């Protein structure tokens, strides 16, 4: 199966099974904005929770933050986004298409898709002009007198402006970090590939403040830690690679940068899912200048003051969710059955539903026992109950959404209090005492 097929099949599966819907679909959809349905929100939340646990809860040297989306407009002058967060844009006067002038070779002429924009005789492309990717809105009651504010294009600036608030209130010493998860918005000219590049997305960012001179060592440390996190999420090692930014690729703030890239297959291939950047003292120095407030750290032990350097790790929650889905999707034959199965082989710990409980039949006390088990497990895990259709059909429904364990209550269960637990990947079935089910599942979900 080719990879474009996988993406098409995933888009369809995600809609059919309640993972991801097009935003405002009944009105024809909003361009490159997506809504997470009941299973999608669980999957993305599990990924975000893992990140939060790895970055904040399991470390003494990183604090959490939840800064507002709307920030003082001077923030974006200081950060360089007002002047520099631009892409060159061309319009076609004939078809009204909009394209990135520097990426024309990747685009298709809407009227003649075998050609790139500008190559079809009817095309009339305008001169390239700089297009700022920030969404603008107004703060205040009257549009004319109100000040312009921006929807943040990255969460990082909320961290920089709170550097001293967090350091002083939590009595942190450099080196330490601040982490947050939140929405970011970019008016991308060429969004697409499902939730890969969207106009509203979520970032999980961490800024690690270090003493100048120690920055490249910390940069290497964070590169390695972040790659390991993606491996621990279950992404295949052969689909993960680093990409080092050359001089021409480096963002205006970056001294060094590596992307963690994931192989989405097909025409997308390896693409960035996370950036690890050495931002030097660029941001804090800029905010000092624009706010006229000192953003220095005082090292009491060595009696010196300095503006710390920053190592940033920045990962898209939606992009990692897509990587996890692409990585997990498989179609396979089932021995002895005419129809194969679709499986989302997600790491059990991030699966939206951890266990599905089935009574084999709707009588003989089996539904009652299955419901008692459901209620017992509910507090600890996300669980589902299904009594409709053949047991084979019920297994298939759970395989397709990545449920790692299916628990069946059968005739034997009501006499000896045992149930069968079927493993999604090996298809092996264990018969265990229902009283031990919670511990059995908990052990399998570790990691
Ligand atoms: N603060 C640094 C920063 O924002 P970036 O490389 O522009 O760096 C970091 O973005 C991550 O955010 C990317 O690796 C990607 O996962 C995610 N991201 C960026 N733009 C996105 C978009 N339009 N849609 C979805 N995710 C996006």
Boltz pocket constraint, residues with backbone or C-beta under 6 A from the ligand:
constraints:
  - pocket:
      binder: B
      contacts: [[A, 153], [A, 154], [A, 155], [A, 156], [A, 186], [A, 188], [A, 195], [A, 196], [A, 197], [A, 198], [A, 199], [A, 200], [A, 201], [A, 202], [A, 203], [A, 205], [A, 272], [A, 273], [A, 274], [A, 275], [A, 312], [A, 314], [A, 315], [A, 316], [A, 317], [A, 318], [A, 319], [A, 320]]
      max_distance: 6.0
